[in-house]
Amino acid sequence: MLNTPIFEGFSEPEENWYRLPNNWFDIWHLVRQEYGPRFAALLKMLEYILIHTWGAGRFNGSVQLSANEIRSGRRTQKDKRLDQGTGLSENAVRKAGDFLCRFGLLEIEQDNKDQARRLRSYHPHMKIQHDEPNSDESFSGFTSPTQSYFKVPKIWISIASSIKSAATILVIEYLIRHAWGYHNPEGVWLTTDEIAHGRQYKDGHRYDNGTGFDVSTIHRALKEAVSLGLVVWEEKFEAGISFRRFNLLLKGMSVNAQGQHLEDASGANEVVSDLIDNSSISFDEDVKSTKEDTACAKEVVNDANKARSGEGHTLKNTHQRHSFKTPSSMQQFRKPKSQKSKSARDDDVLPLPGKLLDMLREMGWNDSIGSIQKHYASDPKRVMAWAKCALEKPGLTRRAGYFRKRLDSGESAPKAKIEKSQSEDRNRYVSGKYADFLD
């Protein structure tokens, strides 16, 4: 958990917030491809500049920040600091600024009046709408954020300054994006796959491209975010497989020491009591009905015995042997299965067979099986072949991750090895039980 007592959880900011563009995660996906995986300094520097330009409602470059202000905090007129800045070193600020300028995200203003100091200041590179896009630039610039942006609380930049991993920062910002960017005040619960590749609609389509990190990186980032007390998780079960979903730690949430979200205890007790009451009523009805069925069965058996002994006026062969069975109360009170229309069944996701579920458990699958169901519905043989390959391939440390990548890559199913019979094996005399008799 965070050491500071100020942070009690996120909430949708009514004030003291700043804007980030909706294509924020696409930008960093491009930056990561060109710069490499360690880009936390670039991320912190650009976001700090956007806070004090877009956050102040200045989109035309009138607010410019020096390297000293980015490092230690923006100065006011009375030479006081508004915050603690990014905490980056002077060399890190200069290197990050040069790359961001080259990439088309920032502009640098050089003050040459004082030749001894040669101060440089930074501001966002704004896109000119009527200009044609330049093919040499990786990014053509920001547009005025009057729309297509999401809100981020200003306290976040102070928290993010102490986080070293860029993946952890972007994972939390992705949860912020889908919380208040989509008007979800209670946040959203997302799996690691959704954070990596994009939040899913109910039909399987994606809202966006996600953060762009691989699933193993997302796991490490979420672990750090949970340990910092910024993200919570809950356990879900699907087809016998348990997996976790993650959400922002919102104000008022109850969590345990491991960061697991705890449901309302009073609501849970009400549900349990309702289940007990309903089950007791149903049990009493079943017992009563079973007693009635048993009494009827005894009467039938008695009548049959009388018929065999000649008592009564029943014909000799009226009741044949072994024709008396005690009715089953479980069969009588079993609820009939709901009949679905053909069109409704066609729209359902194809369930996974038990053999495949066993293979998923064996390889250590701990995420939702929705994506696997989608692949299985289109080509079940391919899914089964890759699952078998992931289990049998030697040297793999993360078999579930290998299986996921193979399915998402669209590669065709691996060819099964054809085992030769002993009569077709040419080496059977060399390596077989008679090999010792050969010279």
C-alpha positions in Angstrom: 0.0 0.0 0.0 1.0 3.6 -0.4 2.9 5.1 2.5 1.1 8.5 2.2 -2.2 8.8 4.1 -3.5 11.3 1.6 -4.4 8.7 -1.0 -7.6 6.9 -0.1 -8.6 5.7 -3.5 -9.5 7.1 -6.9 -12.8 8.9 -7.6 -14.1 10.8 -10.7 -12.5 14.2 -10.4 -15.0 17.2 -10.6 -12.0 19.6 -10.4 -8.2 19.4 -10.2 -7.9 17.2 -13.3 -6.1 17.3 -16.6 -6.7 16.0 -20.1 -5.0 13.1 -21.9 -5.9 12.3 -25.6 -7.8 9.2 -26.3 -5.0 7.9 -28.6 -2.6 8.2 -25.6 -1.8 4.4 -25.6 -1.4 4.3 -29.4 1.2 7.0 -29.1 3.3 5.1 -26.6 3.0 1.9 -28.6 4.8 3.7 -31.5 7.3 5.3 -29.1 8.1 1.9 -27.6 8.7 0.4 -31.1 11.3 3.1 -31.9 12.8 3.9 -28.5 12.7 0.5 -26.7 11.1 -0.9 -23.6 12.6 1.6 -21.0 10.8 4.8 -21.7 9.5 5.9 -18.3 11.4 9.2 -18.4 9.8 10.1 -21.7 6.3 9.2 -20.3 6.8 11.2 -17.1 8.2 14.3 -18.9 5.5 14.5 -21.6 2.7 14.0 -19.1 4.1 16.6 -16.8 4.2 19.1 -19.6 0.6 18.3 -20.7 -0.5 18.9 -17.1 0.8 22.4 -17.0 -0.3 23.3 -20.6 -3.5 21.5 -21.3 -4.3 21.3 -17.6 -4.1 25.1 -17.4 -6.2 25.5 -20.6 -3.2 26.8 -22.6 -3.1 24.9 -25.9 -1.2 27.4 -28.0 2.3 27.1 -26.5 2.1 30.2 -24.3 3.1 28.0 -21.3 6.7 26.8 -21.6 8.6 24.8 -19.0 12.3 24.7 -18.4 14.3 21.6 -17.7 14.7 22.7 -14.1 10.9 23.1 -13.7 10.3 19.6 -15.2 12.8 18.2 -12.9 11.8 20.0 -9.6 8.4 21.5 -10.2 6.9 24.5 -12.0 7.6 27.9 -10.5 5.1 30.5 -9.7 5.5 34.3 -9.8 6.7 34.3 -6.2 9.3 31.7 -7.1 7.5 28.9 -5.3 7.0 25.4 -6.7 3.5 24.2 -7.6 4.6 20.6 -7.1 7.6 18.3 -6.9 8.1 17.8 -10.6 9.1 14.5 -12.2 12.2 13.9 -10.1 14.2 13.1 -13.3 17.9 14.0 -13.6 19.0 16.9 -15.8 20.6 14.5 -18.2 17.4 12.4 -18.4 15.3 15.4 -19.1 17.6 16.6 -21.9 17.7 13.2 -23.6 14.0 12.6 -23.3 13.3 16.1 -24.6 15.5 15.6 -27.6 13.8 12.3 -28.5 10.2 13.7 -27.9 11.0 16.7 -30.1 12.4 14.4 -32.9 9.4 12.2 -32.6 7.0 15.2 -33.0 5.5 15.3 -29.6 7.3 18.4 -28.2 8.8 21.6 -29.4 11.9 23.2 -27.9 12.4 27.0 -27.6 16.1 28.0 -27.3 16.8 31.3 -25.4 20.1 32.6 -26.9 20.1 35.9 -25.1 22.2 34.7 -22.3 25.1 32.9 -24.0 26.3 31.6 -20.6 23.1 29.7 -19.8 21.4 29.1 -23.2 18.1 28.1 -21.5 15.8 25.7 -23.2 12.0 25.4 -22.6 9.5 22.8 -23.8 5.8 22.8 -24.8 3.6 20.4 -26.8 3.8 20.3 -30.5 0.4 21.3 -31.8 -0.9 20.0 -35.1 -1.9 22.5 -37.7 -5.2 21.3 -39.2 -4.8 22.6 -42.8 -1.2 21.3 -43.2 -0.6 18.1 -45.1 0.8 15.3 -43.0 4.6 15.0 -43.2 5.7 11.4 -44.0 9.0 12.0 -42.3 7.4 12.6 -38.9 6.4 9.7 -36.7 3.8 11.9 -35.0 2.2 15.0 -36.6 1.3 16.7 -33.3 -1.5 17.1 -30.8 -4.9 18.7 -31.6 -6.7 21.1 -29.2 -8.2 18.8 -26.6 -11.8 20.2 -26.7 -13.0 16.6 -27.3 -11.6 13.1 -27.6 -9.8 13.2 -24.3 -10.2 11.5 -20.9 -9.8 13.0 -17.4 -7.0 12.2 -15.0 -6.8 13.5 -11.4 -3.9 15.9 -10.8 -2.8 13.9 -7.8 -1.9 11.1 -10.2 1.3 12.8 -11.4 2.6 12.9 -7.9 1.9 9.2 -7.4 3.4 8.3 -10.8 6.6 10.2 -10.1 7.6 7.4 -7.7 6.8 4.5 -10.1 9.7 3.4 -12.1 7.9 1.1 -14.6 6.3 2.7 -17.6 4.1 -0.4 -18.0 2.7 0.1 -14.5 1.9 3.8 -15.2 0.1 3.0 -18.5 -1.8 0.1 -17.0 -3.3 2.3 -14.3 -4.0 5.0 -16.9 -5.8 2.5 -19.1 -8.1 1.6 -16.2 -8.7 5.4 -15.7 -9.4 5.8 -19.4 -12.2 3.1 -19.3 -13.6 4.3 -16.0 -14.3 8.0 -16.4 -13.6 8.2 -20.1 -16.7 5.9 -20.7 -18.7 7.4 -17.8 -18.3 4.5 -15.4 -18.0 6.0 -12.0 -17.6 2.6 -10.4 -14.7 1.8 -12.7 -14.5 -1.3 -14.9 -13.2 -4.9 -14.2 -10.8 -6.0 -16.8 -8.7 -9.1 -17.4 -5.0 -9.0 -18.2 -5.8 -10.0 -21.8 -8.1 -7.0 -22.1 -5.6 -4.6 -20.6 -3.0 -6.0 -23.0 -5.0 -6.2 -26.2 -8.1 -4.0 -25.6 -11.3 -4.1 -23.5 -13.9 -6.5 -25.1 -17.5 -5.9 -26.0 -19.9 -8.8 -25.2 -19.7 -10.0 -28.8 -15.9 -10.3 -28.6 -14.9 -7.1 -30.5 -12.4 -4.7 -28.9 -12.9 -1.1 -27.8 -9.3 -0.2 -28.7 -5.8 -1.8 -29.0 -5.1 -1.8 -25.3 -1.8 -0.9 -23.9 0.2 -2.9 -26.4 2.3 -4.8 -23.8 2.5 -8.6 -23.7 0.5 -10.4 -21.1 3.6 -11.3 -18.9 4.5 -7.6 -18.7 0.9 -6.8 -17.7 1.0 -9.4 -14.9 4.2 -7.8 -13.5 2.7 -4.3 -13.8 -0.5 -5.2 -12.1 1.4 -7.0 -9.3 3.3 -3.7 -8.6 0.1 -1.6 -8.9 -1.7 -3.9 -6.3 1.3 -3.7 -3.9 1.1 0.1 -4.1 -2.5 0.1 -3.2 -3.7 1.6 -6.6 -5.4 -1.4 -8.1 -7.7 -4.2 -6.6 -8.6 -7.6 -7.9 -11.4 -10.1 -7.7 -11.5 -13.9 -8.4 -13.9 -15.1 -11.1 -14.7 -18.7 -12.2 -15.5 -19.8 -15.7 -15.9 -23.4 -16.9 -14.0 -24.6 -13.8 -11.1 -22.2 -14.4 -10.4 -19.4 -12.0 -9.0 -16.0 -13.2 -8.6 -12.5 -11.9 -10.1 -9.2 -13.0 -8.7 -5.9 -12.0 -10.1 -2.4 -11.2 -9.0 0.9 -9.8 -9.0 1.2 -6.0 -11.9 3.5 -5.7 -12.9 5.5 -2.5 -15.0 3.4 -0.2 -13.9 0.0 -1.5 -13.1 -2.7 1.0 -9.9 -4.7 0.3 -7.9 -7.2 2.3 -4.1 -7.2 2.8 -3.5 -8.9 -0.5 -5.5 -6.3 -2.5 -8.5 -8.4 -3.1 -11.8 -6.6 -3.4 -14.3 -7.6 -0.6 -18.0 -7.6 -1.3 -20.5 -6.0 1.0 -20.8 -8.4 3.9 -24.5 -7.5 4.7 -25.5 -8.2 1.1 -23.7 -11.5 1.1 -25.4 -12.5 4.3 -28.8 -11.7 2.9 -28.1 -13.8 -0.2 -26.9 -16.8 1.9 -30.0 -16.6 4.2 -32.3 -16.5 1.1 -30.5 -19.5 -0.3 -30.9 -21.4 3.1 -34.6 -20.5 3.3 -35.3 -21.5 -0.2 -33.4 -24.8 0.1 -35.1 -25.7 3.4 -38.6 -25.1 1.8 -37.6 -27.1 -1.2 -36.2 -29.9 0.9 -39.4 -30.2 3.0 -41.5 -30.4 -0.1 -39.3 -33.1 -1.6 -39.4 -35.2 1.7 -43.2 -34.9 1.8 -43.5 -35.9 -1.8 -41.1 -38.8 -1.4 -43.2 -40.1 1.6 -46.3 -40.0 -0.6 -44.5 -41.8 -3.4 -43.3 -44.5 -1.0 -46.8 -45.1 0.4 -48.2 -45.4 -3.1 -45.5 -47.9 -4.0 -46.3 -50.0 -0.9 -49.9 -50.2 -1.9 -49.0 -51.3 -5.4 -46.7 -54.0 -4.0 -49.4 -55.3 -1.6 -51.9 -55.5 -4.4 -49.4 -57.5 -6.5 -48.8 -59.9 -3.7 -52.5 -60.5 -3.2 -52.8 -61.1 -6.9 -50.1 -63.8 -6.9 -51.6 -65.5 -3.8 -55.1 -65.7 -5.4 -56.6 -63.2 -3.0 -59.0 -60.7 -4.4 -60.7 -60.8 -7.8 -57.6 -59.9 -9.8 -56.7 -62.1 -12.8 -53.7 -64.3 -12.5 -51.5 -62.6 -15.2 -52.7 -59.0 -14.7 -49.4 -58.0 -13.0 -46.3 -59.3 -14.7 -43.1 -60.1 -12.8 -40.6 -57.2 -12.2 -43.2 -54.6 -13.3 -43.3 -52.7 -10.0 -40.8 -50.0 -9.5 -40.7 -47.4 -6.8 -41.0 -43.9 -8.5 -38.0 -41.7 -8.0 -38.8 -38.4 -6.3 -35.6 -36.9 -7.8 -36.9 -37.6 -11.4 -40.3 -36.3 -10.5 -39.1 -33.0 -9.1 -36.2 -32.4 -11.5 -36.8 -29.1 -13.2 -37.3 -29.4 -17.0 -34.6 -27.9 -19.1 -35.4 -24.6 -20.7 -35.9 -25.0 -24.4 -34.0 -22.5 -26.4 -34.9 -21.5 -29.9 -32.6 -22.6 -32.7 -31.5 -19.0 -33.4 -30.6 -18.5 -29.7 -28.5 -21.6 -29.7 -26.7 -20.5 -32.8 -25.7 -17.3 -31.1 -24.3 -19.0 -28.0 -20.5 -19.4 -27.7 -19.4 -23.0 -28.4 -18.6 -24.6 -25.0 -15.1 -26.1 -24.6 -14.8 -29.9 -24.2 -13.6 -31.4 -21.0 -10.4 -32.6 -22.5 -9.4 -29.1 -23.6 -10.3 -27.7 -20.1 -8.1 -30.3 -18.5 -5.2 -29.4 -20.9 -5.7 -25.7 -19.9 -5.5 -26.5 -16.2 -2.4 -28.6 -16.8 -0.6 -25.8 -18.7 -1.5 -23.3 -15.9 -4.1 -21.1 -17.7 -5.3 -18.4 -15.3 -7.2 -16.0 -17.5 -10.7 -15.9 -19.1 -11.5 -18.5 -21.7 -13.6 -16.2 -23.8 -10.8 -15.8 -26.5 -10.3 -19.5 -26.6 -14.0 -20.1 -27.1 -13.9 -17.8 -30.1 -11.0 -19.6 -31.7 -12.6 -23.0 -30.9 -15.9 -22.0 -32.5 -14.1 -21.2 -35.8 -11.6 -24.1 -35.8 -11.7 -26.6 -33.0 -9.0 -28.9 -34.5 -6.5 -26.0 -34.6 -7.1 -25.2 -30.9 -6.7 -28.8 -29.8 -3.6 -29.2 -31.9 -1.9 -26.1 -30.4 -2.9 -27.1 -26.9 -1.3 -30.5 -27.3 1.8 -28.8 -28.8 2.0 -26.4 -25.8 2.0 -29.3 -23.4 4.4 -31.5 -25.2 6.9 -29.0 -26.5 10.1 -29.3 -24.5 11.9 -26.4 -22.8 8.8 -24.1 -22.4 8.6 -22.2 -19.1 5.3 -20.5 -19.8 3.1 -23.0 -21.7 -0.1 -21.0 -21.3 1.6 -17.9 -22.8 2.9 -19.9 -25.7 -0.5 -21.3 -26.4 -2.1 -17.9 -26.3 0.4 -16.4 -28.7 0.0 -19.2 -31.2 -3.8 -18.8 -31.2 -3.7 -15.0 -31.6 -1.0 -15.2 -34.3 -3.4 -17.0 -36.7 -0.8 -19.7 -37.4 -2.1 -22.9 -38.8 -2.2 -26.0 -36.6 1.1 -27.9 -36.2 1.2 -31.2 -38.0 0.9 -34.3 -35.8 3.9 -36.6 -35.7 3.3 -39.9 -37.5 4.5 -42.7 -35.3 6.0 -45.6 -37.4 5.2 -49.1 -36.5 7.9 -51.4 -35.3 7.9 -53.3 -38.7 8.5 -50.0 -40.6 11.4 -48.9 -38.3 14.7 -49.5 -40.1 16.6 -49.1 -36.9 14.7 -51.8 -35.0 17.6 -54.3 -35.3 20.2 -51.7 -34.2 18.4 -50.2 -31.3 16.0 -53.1 -30.4 16.3 -56.0 -28.1 18.4 -58.0 -30.6 21.0 -55.2 -31.0 23.5 -57.0 -28.7 23.7 -60.0 -31.1 24.8 -57.8 -34.0 28.5 -57.4 -34.7 
